[in-house]
Amino acid sequence: MSAAPYLQIRNVWQAYDGHVVLERLNLTVEEGEFCTLVGASGCGKSTFLRLLLGQERPTRGELLLRGAPLRSEPDASRGVVFQRYSVLPHLSVLDNVAIGLELTQAPLLGRLFGKRKQAARDQAARLLERVGLGHALHKYPSQLSGGMQQRLAIAQALITRPSVLLLDEPFGALDPGIRKDMHALLLELWRETRLTVFMVTHDLSEGFNLGTRLLVFDKVRIDPQAPQAYGARITYDIPLNQGRLASGQPIASLLPKGTPQPLASSMEPL
Ligand SMILES: Nc1ncnc2c1ncn2[C@@H]1O[C@H](COP(=O)(O)OP(=O)(O)OP(=O)(O)O)[C@@H](O)[C@H]1O
């Protein structure tokens, strides 16, 4: 008997007070795929990410992870990065990342003490080093550039070692040069971790360059008399950059010489 697919979206609909946003979504995604999501503004891409995150339940249909219903609340298995405001302004860079470990390892108090606290801080510092923020551990988010803030948001999302990473236009507010650096970083991290990624972008070339699969959301049915009666569907599902999936190469052979240590070794067992 073959194993259940990693993620299955089965006939999912989402509507708010009769306003149908998404309709008849059917999708199977294998572990380690990098899906980029594009579509007109307001067609429901972020709504789809919220369903994957477990922030919302679908009006109809089901989302299955390895054959079992996806947990209906956000948890450490899913990391998320938004275009802005992912990081906590009142915490230092180091604390912004270490807190993810404190909250998962000490869910009641939300704080660790003694050696465990130190271990969490060391682990967070190594990951921050990996994303290029080793020099900024004690700064606050307001003291960082936009690109550095998004590096921090990515580290924050990855510290709990999620198996799915959800990115909602994470580089939308960055300058083109900085975006390129962030693309390289994201691809490196994805290759190291073999995470399953869903990334919303308005930039088609970003979608084509980064993804192993491009999902286009669009409304197929439109009724001018009742514009909210129909939602968007996935109208194109385009395989891309498939060689990256097949390579399975360890990161050390993919990274240029002198690159900081691979993420896998920055993320010790909890
Ligand atoms: N909680 C909600 N209650 C009511 N309507 C909602 C809710 N969440 C989303 N919507 C509506 O669903 C539609 C899709 O919104 P969504 O943010 O998912 O689109 P999007 O494709 O991500 O847009 P953009 O590309 O502009 O970010 C919008 O019309 C929005 O107003």
PDBQT file of the ligand as one rigid body, heavy atoms in Angstrom, charges set to zero:
ROOT
HETATM    1  N1  LIG A 301     -11.737  37.254   7.616  1.00  0.00    +0.000 N 
HETATM    2  C1  LIG A 301     -12.301  37.738   6.513  1.00  0.00    +0.000 A 
HETATM    3  N2  LIG A 301     -13.556  38.204   6.515  1.00  0.00    +0.000 NA
HETATM    4  C2  LIG A 301     -14.138  38.683   5.391  1.00  0.00    +0.000 A 
HETATM    5  N3  LIG A 301     -13.512  38.771   4.195  1.00  0.00    +0.000 NA
HETATM    6  C3  LIG A 301     -12.261  38.346   4.136  1.00  0.00    +0.000 A 
HETATM    7  C4  LIG A 301     -11.583  37.807   5.276  1.00  0.00    +0.000 A 
HETATM    8  N4  LIG A 301     -10.327  37.450   4.892  1.00  0.00    +0.000 NA
HETATM    9  C5  LIG A 301     -10.236  37.748   3.581  1.00  0.00    +0.000 A 
HETATM   10  N5  LIG A 301     -11.387  38.288   3.129  1.00  0.00    +0.000 N 
HETATM   11  C6  LIG A 301     -11.647  38.711   1.741  1.00  0.00    +0.000 C 
HETATM   12  O1  LIG A 301     -11.170  37.685   0.913  1.00  0.00    +0.000 OA
HETATM   13  C7  LIG A 301     -10.643  38.232  -0.284  1.00  0.00    +0.000 C 
HETATM   14  C8  LIG A 301      -9.261  37.648  -0.527  1.00  0.00    +0.000 C 
HETATM   15  O2  LIG A 301      -8.333  38.204   0.407  1.00  0.00    +0.000 OA
HETATM   16  P1  LIG A 301      -6.816  37.742   0.457  1.00  0.00    +0.000 P 
HETATM   17  O3  LIG A 301      -6.114  38.662   1.382  1.00  0.00    +0.000 OA
HETATM   18  O4  LIG A 301      -6.739  36.291   0.739  1.00  0.00    +0.000 OA
HETATM   19  O5  LIG A 301      -6.358  38.001  -1.061  1.00  0.00    +0.000 OA
HETATM   20  P2  LIG A 301      -4.899  38.038  -1.666  1.00  0.00    +0.000 P 
HETATM   21  O6  LIG A 301      -4.955  37.306  -2.959  1.00  0.00    +0.000 OA
HETATM   22  O7  LIG A 301      -3.890  37.539  -0.680  1.00  0.00    +0.000 OA
HETATM   23  O8  LIG A 301      -4.703  39.595  -1.898  1.00  0.00    +0.000 OA
HETATM   24  P3  LIG A 301      -3.358  40.467  -2.016  1.00  0.00    +0.000 P 
HETATM   25  O9  LIG A 301      -2.595  39.901  -3.176  1.00  0.00    +0.000 OA
HETATM   26  O10 LIG A 301      -3.874  41.854  -2.294  1.00  0.00    +0.000 OA
HETATM   27  O11 LIG A 301      -2.629  40.358  -0.713  1.00  0.00    +0.000 OA
HETATM   28  C9  LIG A 301     -10.692  39.739  -0.121  1.00  0.00    +0.000 C 
HETATM   29  O12 LIG A 301     -11.811  40.226  -0.811  1.00  0.00    +0.000 OA
HETATM   30  C10 LIG A 301     -10.866  39.937   1.356  1.00  0.00    +0.000 C 
HETATM   31  O13 LIG A 301     -11.574  41.102   1.624  1.00  0.00    +0.000 OA
ENDROOT
TORSDOF 0
